[in-house]
Each structure stands twice: as C-alpha cells, then as structure tokens.
Amino acid sequence: MSGVFRRFFSGLMRLRRGPWEMLASILIALGVFMMMQPFWMVAYTWSFLVTLTGTVMFIITSHFPE
C-alpha cells in the first residue's frame, strides 16, 4: 500500500495531472457532502468555499501534463 501513496505524492510533487485532478475531485465531493448534511452548521458554512476551491483547482490542473 505504501507504493500507491508514494506514487500519488510523487505525482503531486511533479505537478502531474492525475493526482491533482483526484485531489480536486475529492474536494468537490467533500464540499457537496458538507452542503447536504443537516447536522453541523460550520461544515455548511464552509461548503461553498470548499466546492469552489475544488472546481477552480480542477480547471487549473486540467492544463498540467499527463
């Protein structure tokens, strides 16, 4: 399992598209989840910013090399 994490983090450090797009997608999903949950107001408050950050990050990283 450590090989997968090592490959993921080395891809992040070398500015490769795959790991950064995955991280942006996770941020988008986290932001949507934070927006849909009814229990914690702090998560709802920050949900738009997290979703927006993930979306902008996805747009930027789509220009990175494979």
N, C-alpha and C positions, 0 to 999 in steps of 0.2 A: 504494500500500500504506500510505502514511503516513496517509491519510484513515481507514482502518479502525482503526488504532491510536489515532488522535486521538479517534474516536468512542467507542472502547472505554474509554479513560482518562477522557473527559469523563463517560461514564455512571457510571464508578466514583466520580468526584468528586461527582456529583449524586445519588448513592445510588439509582440505577435498578436494577430487578430483574434484567434480562438479563445485564449484565456481571458482577454479583456472583454470580449463580447459575452462570454459566460458570466463574468462578474457583473456586467451591466444588466444582463437578463435577470440575474438573481436580485439585484437592487430594484428592478421594475416589479418583479413578483412580490418582493418584500413590501414595497410601497403600496401595492394594490391590496395585499393582505392587511396591512396596517389601516388602510382606508375602510375595509369591510368589517373589521372586528368591532364589536359594540362594548367592550369591557374597559379599555384603557384609553382615556382621553389624550394622554401625552402622545401615544402612538398615532392616534387620529390626527393630532395637530401637526406632526412631522411627516405624515404620509405623502402629502403633495410634494414636498421638497425632495423626499427620497425617490419618488417616482420620476420627478423632473430630472434629478441628477442622473438616474439610470438611463433615461431617454437621451439626454444630451451626451452622456458617456458612450452610449451605443452608436449614436450618429458619428461621433468623433472617431471611435475605434474601428468603424467600418472602412476607414481610409488607411488603416495600418496594413503592412504587408502580411501575407499568409505566412 
